[in-house]
Amino acid sequence: MAILKSLQRLLDDNHVRYEVHAHPRSFTAKETAAADHIPPSEMAKVLVLKARDQFLMAVLPASHTLDVDRLRDTVGDEELRLASEREFAGAFPACEPGAIPPFGQLFDMPLWVDDSLGRERETVFNGGNHRETVHIAYQDFVRLAKPHFGEFSRRGDVPR
């Protein structure tokens, strides 16, 4: 198994230092953080949302929960909601479901990153599968991903 080819190209073409770590198969961001022996605050969790006329990706640490109301206000779209996997199944054809790397340009989607993710020096994310993570400096992630930023999560597991 290998990380997503388009992701590897993006990182290599931009001369980004990164490490790929193999770990036991895991499905949630918190499980992945534990399997990779990193704090949940370093693990980037990607959620797909449906806006009025497009999908968008929201990225937050595994230690946090999305506040859809706050993201709705941040994005300025009162119809914004979590998308179902069925709705966006075709948007990430080379990825295993739930293992999307946080780079909107790979999928032609806007990317929003919660401010709480930048509190760590390193960011870790799925490489397109449930058995490998990619570790890069947070600064490199921001430089490549060119995300929009906002405050739209809260610490813990209780959705709001």
C-alpha positions in Angstrom: 0.0 0.0 0.0 1.2 3.5 -0.7 0.0 7.0 -0.1 -2.1 8.7 -2.7 0.0 9.3 -5.8 -1.3 12.9 -6.4 -0.5 13.7 -2.8 3.1 12.3 -3.1 3.5 14.3 -6.3 2.3 17.5 -4.6 4.7 17.0 -1.7 7.7 16.0 -3.8 7.2 18.7 -6.5 7.2 21.3 -3.7 10.2 19.9 -1.9 8.4 19.3 1.3 10.0 17.1 3.9 7.6 14.4 5.0 7.6 11.0 6.6 5.1 8.2 5.9 4.3 6.0 8.9 2.7 2.6 8.6 0.4 1.6 11.4 -2.3 -1.0 12.2 -5.6 -0.3 10.3 -7.7 2.3 12.0 -10.8 4.2 11.0 -11.3 7.2 13.2 -8.9 10.1 13.6 -8.5 9.3 17.3 -7.8 5.6 16.6 -5.3 6.6 14.0 -3.5 9.0 16.4 -3.3 6.2 18.9 -2.1 3.7 16.3 0.6 6.2 15.1 1.6 7.1 18.7 0.9 10.8 18.4 -1.3 13.2 20.4 -4.8 13.6 18.9 -4.1 17.4 18.7 -1.6 16.6 15.8 -3.9 14.4 13.8 -5.8 16.3 11.2 -9.4 15.0 10.7 -11.0 15.8 7.4 -14.8 16.3 7.2 -16.7 16.8 4.0 -19.6 19.3 4.0 -22.2 20.2 1.4 -22.5 23.9 0.7 -25.2 25.5 -1.4 -23.4 24.7 -4.7 -20.4 22.6 -3.9 -18.6 20.4 -1.4 -16.0 21.7 0.9 -13.5 20.1 3.3 -13.1 21.1 6.9 -10.0 20.1 8.8 -9.7 20.0 12.6 -7.6 18.1 15.2 -8.8 14.7 16.2 -9.1 16.1 19.8 -11.9 18.5 18.6 -15.5 18.2 17.3 -16.9 20.3 14.5 -19.3 23.0 15.4 -21.4 23.2 12.1 -23.2 26.4 13.2 -19.9 28.2 13.6 -18.5 26.9 10.3 -21.8 27.9 8.6 -21.3 31.5 9.9 -17.6 31.4 9.0 -18.2 30.3 5.4 -21.3 32.5 5.1 -23.6 29.7 3.8 -26.7 29.0 5.9 -27.3 25.8 4.0 -23.9 24.3 4.9 -24.3 20.8 6.4 -22.3 17.6 6.8 -22.4 15.6 3.6 -23.1 11.9 3.7 -20.5 9.5 2.4 -23.0 8.5 -0.3 -23.2 12.1 -1.6 -19.5 12.5 -2.0 -18.4 9.0 -2.8 -17.3 9.8 -6.3 -15.3 12.9 -5.3 -12.4 10.9 -3.8 -12.0 7.9 -6.1 -8.4 7.0 -5.3 -9.0 7.3 -1.5 -10.4 4.7 0.9 -13.6 6.1 2.5 -12.7 8.2 5.5 -9.0 8.5 4.6 -9.0 11.8 2.7 -5.8 13.9 2.9 -6.4 17.5 3.7 -5.5 19.2 0.4 -8.5 20.7 -1.3 -6.6 21.3 -4.6 -6.3 17.5 -5.1 -10.0 17.3 -5.3 -11.0 20.7 -6.6 -12.6 21.7 -3.2 -12.3 24.7 -0.9 -10.4 23.8 2.3 -11.1 25.3 5.7 -8.7 24.7 8.6 -9.7 25.3 12.2 -7.4 27.6 14.1 -6.8 24.9 16.8 -4.9 22.7 14.4 -2.0 25.1 14.2 -1.1 24.8 17.9 1.3 21.9 17.1 4.5 22.1 15.1 3.7 19.0 13.1 0.5 17.9 11.3 -0.3 14.3 10.6 -3.0 13.1 8.2 -4.2 10.0 6.3 -2.4 9.5 3.1 -5.5 8.1 1.3 -5.7 4.8 3.1 -6.3 3.6 6.7 -2.8 2.1 7.2 -0.5 5.1 6.5 -0.2 8.6 7.8 1.9 11.5 6.5 3.8 13.7 8.9 4.8 17.2 7.8 5.6 20.5 9.5 2.4 22.6 10.0 4.0 25.5 8.2 4.6 23.3 5.1 1.0 22.1 5.3 -0.3 25.6 5.3 2.0 26.7 2.5 0.9 23.9 0.3 -2.8 23.6 1.2 -3.5 27.4 1.1 -6.6 27.0 3.3 -9.1 29.4 4.6 -9.0 29.7 8.4 -11.6 30.0 11.1 -12.6 29.0 14.5 -15.3 26.3 14.1 -14.5 23.4 16.5 -14.6 22.7 20.2 -12.5 20.5 22.3 -14.0 17.1 23.0 -16.4 14.6 21.4 -19.7 16.3 21.9 -21.0 17.6 18.5 -23.0 20.8 18.4 
